């Protein structure tokens, strides 16, 4: 337990330096389709099919497959009478575009941690956390002008589809604040196209309140990890 506390404190102290070294990346927004009824496989496939038709009307070009995996960790409290220095909950995420890194979202404290991909194995070895549920986010990448879109299913270990989602990346801009009106305009167009399909439900965008996790305006993979963690808390 003490080892985990030391590591987290060191990461917190050097977080600003690490952020500067890692560099900014294009802003991403994560959305999922909120249905008015329980989502089954056929409905999920119908929603995704209409999403694909909608972006094809915007002349999107298929690029290839992709996949992210998000795991849920619980503190391994061997003695409940003793105080613990571990975060009460911990979400771990591996990203398709950054396979050498692993990201932990801790709450509390509200903190996003970027570590080497082997760190999850060390956590298991130390016994500080035990792995619980996990969600696979899997689908296809598309390019639509200055936007890159990732569409697909979020599914559980039993391969049950939990959600239909879309990740929108605006390639020219790394500032979250600057990109906001552009993203909102693009999503408004998507909503308009989807409203013409007759599919029940609507897009829901997740606002993880980056400032509460001390994340800057310049977008990074840590921001992506936080968005996925917020979505997962609604799916498990």
C-alpha positions as CSV (number, residue, x, y, z in Angstrom):
1,X,0.0,0.0,0.0
2,X,2.8,2.4,0.9
3,X,4.5,1.7,-2.4
4,X,1.4,2.8,-4.3
5,X,1.2,6.1,-2.2
6,X,4.8,6.9,-3.0
7,X,4.4,6.4,-6.7
8,X,1.2,8.5,-6.9
9,X,2.9,11.3,-4.9
10,X,5.9,11.3,-7.3
11,X,3.6,11.4,-10.3
12,X,1.6,14.3,-8.8
13,X,4.8,16.3,-8.2
14,X,6.1,15.8,-11.8
15,X,2.7,15.9,-13.6
16,X,3.2,19.4,-15.1
17,X,6.7,18.5,-16.4
18,X,5.4,15.2,-17.9
19,X,2.5,16.9,-19.6
20,X,4.9,19.4,-21.3
21,X,7.2,16.6,-22.5
22,X,4.4,14.4,-23.8
23,X,3.0,17.2,-26.0
24,X,-0.5,18.1,-27.0
25,X,-2.6,16.1,-29.4
26,X,-5.9,16.8,-31.3
27,X,-9.0,17.4,-29.2
28,X,-11.4,14.4,-28.9
29,X,-15.0,14.2,-27.7
30,X,-16.6,10.9,-26.8
31,X,-20.3,10.4,-27.3
32,X,-22.6,7.4,-26.9
33,X,-26.1,6.8,-28.3
34,X,-28.7,7.0,-25.5
35,X,-31.7,4.9,-26.3
36,X,-35.1,5.2,-24.8
37,X,-35.4,1.5,-24.3
38,X,-33.0,-1.3,-23.3
39,X,-30.3,-1.8,-25.9
40,X,-30.3,-5.2,-27.6
41,X,-28.0,-6.5,-30.3
42,X,-30.3,-5.8,-33.2
43,X,-31.0,-2.3,-32.0
44,X,-27.3,-1.6,-31.5
45,X,-26.5,-2.9,-35.0
46,X,-29.3,-0.7,-36.5
47,X,-28.0,2.4,-34.7
48,X,-24.5,1.8,-35.8
49,X,-25.7,1.2,-39.4
50,X,-27.5,4.5,-39.4
51,X,-24.5,6.2,-38.0
52,X,-22.3,4.9,-40.8
53,X,-24.8,6.0,-43.4
54,X,-24.9,9.5,-41.8
55,X,-21.1,10.0,-41.9
56,X,-21.0,8.5,-45.4
57,X,-23.3,11.3,-46.4
58,X,-20.6,13.6,-45.1
59,X,-18.1,11.9,-47.4
60,X,-16.2,10.1,-44.6
61,X,-13.5,7.6,-45.8
62,X,-12.9,4.4,-44.0
63,X,-9.3,4.0,-42.5
64,X,-9.3,0.8,-40.5
65,X,-10.1,-1.0,-37.3
66,X,-9.2,0.1,-33.8
67,X,-9.8,-1.0,-30.2
68,X,-9.5,0.3,-26.6
69,X,-9.9,-1.7,-23.4
70,X,-10.9,-0.2,-20.0
71,X,-10.6,-2.2,-16.8
72,X,-12.1,-1.5,-13.4
73,X,-9.9,-2.0,-10.3
74,X,-11.1,-2.3,-6.7
75,X,-8.7,-1.7,-3.7
76,X,-7.7,-5.0,-2.2
77,X,-8.5,-4.2,1.5
78,X,-7.2,-7.2,3.4
79,X,-8.0,-5.6,6.8
80,X,-11.0,-3.2,6.7
81,X,-10.1,-1.9,10.2
82,X,-6.8,-0.4,9.0
83,X,-6.7,2.9,7.0
84,X,-5.7,2.6,3.4
85,X,-3.7,5.0,1.2
86,X,-5.2,3.6,-2.0
87,X,-7.8,5.4,-4.1
88,X,-11.3,4.1,-3.5
89,X,-11.7,3.3,-7.2
90,X,-9.3,3.0,-10.1
91,X,-10.0,2.7,-13.8
92,X,-7.2,1.5,-16.1
93,X,-7.2,2.2,-19.9
94,X,-5.0,1.0,-22.8
95,X,-5.4,3.2,-25.9
96,X,-5.0,2.0,-29.5
97,X,-3.0,5.0,-30.5
98,X,-0.6,4.8,-27.6
99,X,0.0,1.1,-26.8
100,X,3.2,1.7,-24.8
101,X,1.3,3.6,-22.2
102,X,-1.3,2.6,-19.6
103,X,-3.6,5.2,-17.9
104,X,-5.1,5.1,-14.5
105,X,-8.0,7.3,-13.4
106,X,-8.2,7.5,-9.6
107,X,-11.0,8.8,-7.5
108,X,-10.5,9.9,-4.9
109,X,-8.1,11.6,-5.2
110,X,-9.2,13.0,-8.6
111,X,-6.1,12.1,-10.6
112,X,-5.1,10.8,-14.0
113,X,-1.8,8.9,-14.1
114,X,0.2,7.9,-17.2
115,X,2.5,5.0,-16.7
116,X,4.4,2.3,-18.6
117,X,2.1,-0.5,-20.0
118,X,3.7,-3.0,-17.7
119,X,2.6,-1.1,-14.6
120,X,-0.7,-3.0,-14.4
121,X,1.2,-6.2,-13.9
122,X,3.1,-4.6,-11.0
123,X,-0.1,-3.5,-9.4
124,X,-1.4,-7.1,-9.5
125,X,1.8,-8.4,-8.1
126,X,1.8,-5.9,-5.2
127,X,-1.8,-6.9,-4.5
128,X,-3.0,-3.3,-3.9
129,X,-5.8,-3.7,-6.4
130,X,-7.8,-6.5,-7.8
131,X,-9.2,-6.3,-11.4
132,X,-13.0,-6.3,-11.8
133,X,-15.1,-5.6,-14.8
134,X,-13.7,-4.5,-18.1
135,X,-15.2,-3.0,-21.3
136,X,-14.0,-3.3,-24.8
137,X,-14.4,-0.4,-27.2
138,X,-14.0,-1.7,-30.7
139,X,-15.0,-0.4,-34.1
140,X,-13.8,1.3,-37.3
141,X,-11.9,4.6,-38.0
142,X,-13.1,7.1,-40.6
143,X,-11.6,10.3,-41.9
144,X,-14.0,13.2,-42.6
145,X,-12.1,16.3,-43.7
146,X,-10.3,17.6,-40.6
147,X,-12.1,15.1,-38.4
148,X,-11.3,11.6,-37.5
149,X,-14.2,9.5,-36.3
150,X,-14.2,6.2,-34.5
151,X,-17.5,4.3,-34.4
152,X,-18.3,1.0,-32.7
153,X,-19.7,-1.0,-29.8
154,X,-18.8,-1.0,-26.1
155,X,-19.1,-4.6,-25.0
156,X,-18.5,-6.5,-21.7
157,X,-16.4,-9.6,-21.1
158,X,-19.5,-11.7,-22.0
159,X,-19.5,-9.8,-25.4
160,X,-22.9,-8.2,-24.4
161,X,-23.2,-4.9,-26.2
162,X,-23.4,-2.1,-23.6
163,X,-23.5,1.0,-25.8
164,X,-23.0,2.3,-29.3
165,X,-20.4,5.1,-29.3
166,X,-18.6,7.6,-31.4
167,X,-15.2,9.3,-30.8
168,X,-14.7,12.5,-32.7
169,X,-11.2,14.0,-33.1
170,X,-10.6,17.4,-34.6
171,X,-7.1,17.1,-36.0
172,X,-6.0,20.8,-36.5
173,X,-6.5,22.0,-32.9
174,X,-5.2,20.9,-29.4
175,X,-6.9,23.6,-27.3
176,X,-10.1,22.2,-25.8
177,X,-11.7,25.7,-25.4
178,X,-10.8,26.7,-29.0
179,X,-12.2,23.5,-30.5
180,X,-15.4,23.5,-28.5
181,X,-17.6,25.6,-31.0
182,X,-16.3,23.6,-33.9
183,X,-17.0,20.3,-32.2
184,X,-20.5,21.5,-31.2
185,X,-21.2,22.5,-34.8
186,X,-20.1,19.1,-36.2
187,X,-22.1,17.2,-33.6
188,X,-25.2,19.3,-34.4
189,X,-24.9,18.2,-38.0
190,X,-24.6,14.6,-36.9
191,X,-27.7,14.9,-34.7
192,X,-29.6,16.4,-37.6
193,X,-28.7,13.6,-39.9
194,X,-29.5,11.0,-37.2
195,X,-32.9,12.6,-36.5
196,X,-33.9,11.8,-40.1
197,X,-33.3,8.1,-39.6
198,X,-36.2,7.4,-37.2
199,X,-33.9,5.6,-34.8
200,X,-35.1,6.4,-31.2
201,X,-32.6,8.1,-28.8
202,X,-29.9,10.7,-29.2
203,X,-26.2,11.4,-28.8
204,X,-24.9,12.1,-25.3
205,X,-21.6,13.9,-24.9
206,X,-19.6,13.4,-21.7
207,X,-18.1,16.4,-19.9
208,X,-15.6,15.0,-17.4
209,X,-14.7,18.5,-16.0
210,X,-11.0,18.3,-16.7
211,X,-10.1,21.1,-14.3
212,X,-11.2,18.9,-11.3
213,X,-8.5,16.5,-12.4
214,X,-5.9,19.2,-12.8
215,X,-5.7,18.6,-16.6
216,X,-4.8,21.6,-18.8
217,X,-6.6,23.1,-21.8
218,X,-4.1,21.4,-24.2
219,X,-5.5,18.0,-25.0
220,X,-3.6,14.8,-24.3
221,X,-4.1,11.0,-23.9
222,X,-4.9,11.7,-20.2
223,X,-8.0,13.6,-21.3
224,X,-9.0,10.6,-23.5
225,X,-8.6,8.3,-20.5
226,X,-10.8,10.5,-18.4
227,X,-13.6,10.6,-21.0
228,X,-13.6,6.8,-21.3
229,X,-13.7,6.4,-17.5
230,X,-16.8,8.6,-17.3
231,X,-18.5,6.6,-19.9
232,X,-17.6,3.3,-18.3
233,X,-19.1,4.3,-14.9
234,X,-22.4,4.6,-16.7
235,X,-22.0,1.2,-18.4
236,X,-21.0,-1.1,-15.5
